[in-house]
């Protein structure tokens, strides 16, 4: 069985198969032929930690991945990445696009990096398609192909915080007929921002379609497990870097052998850390001792209705330090914050016209609550905190608190006893009172010293 891990930046579930008016026909076709997970979640709604969790099968603090590679972090145990495990059982492990998990790509476990091979020119999708054509001519070795796209990340070169221009001069989505994401008011600014996102999602779909077509043309589709996902929610205010479903809810579509076919839709909870053990079971290899997820296969094989009763997620560093943990069941979401910050860290939200609109209306003055409880049946957008409103059921609240605390103890969470998640020596952050992630950076060690002095 070949494996293709194809992934994007900042897409959440805002694609056609999840019911949005966003034309992504290639991803839609993949869903209709494979399995769509409606309740899939990342383990950490920031870019590098999310991918590290998926590829190592661990929670972020257990893996030691607190922040972004481009800000100085790197997975301290790269041998735990699935590429190393697959290489040990005979896989060719190939990188076609970007990776965002380790500083030195040579540590990641890829036997080939197509960007460094002169015979694989062009964009990410073209390199991936060329490799698939090459692999189809030999049945000697299965492959794991990592295809990472920058879309639908915001582009720094586009102001204010927009998305990359569409290739080939394609017509843009008309913002007059666009519905903004769920947390947002319907305004010209939010409609324009969402229209720009839709164009970026269309480009992402086209690029993914090149890879899917290469599998069909080279007759490898039936022999290949395709895992199509993203790192976390949209790069809009109160989505990316937040622990509501707007931040941790992700697209997850899988197509291939072992029951990943037929247009099946699964509504049970799954975490991206469940993918590593699933692949192990599909290949009949032992689970590495560090795995913390559960195989999805029992749900497909009919031996289990669900694999987990809850998922967990966390935030540590993005551009600023905002230590938070969450537990989510089918009905309830409990979020706890472990600092005494008076305001949300604005640099943890990418610049955009939606962010500017929020700031112009006083968003910077919103105060974070130390703990929140949401009823996801009656409050699916997580806007009404039952704790602060005095409406929380005490038994449910205590149960969710205890379950989260048990998980933190079991996984040796470094925020226990109010300690600070460590940062690498060279890591950099934004000042907490800054506005933009593009504002001046300073050493994370300075922040840690300030926090230590304050606690003392």
PyMOL commands that set and color helices and strands:
alter all, ss='L'
color gray80, all
select helices_A, chain A and resi 16-18+25-33+47-56+60-63+69-71+78-80+82-88+105-107+114-116+124-135+167-169+175-177+188-217+221-223+245-248+274-283+297-301+346-348+353-360+363-365+394-410+416-418+444-455
alter helices_A, ss='H'
color red, helices_A
select strands_A, chain A and resi 2-8+35-37+40-41+92-95+112-113+143-148+224-230+252-255+264-266+270-271+311-317+321-328+332-337+371-375+428-430+441-443
alter strands_A, ss='S'
color yellow, strands_A
deselect
rebuild
show_as cartoon
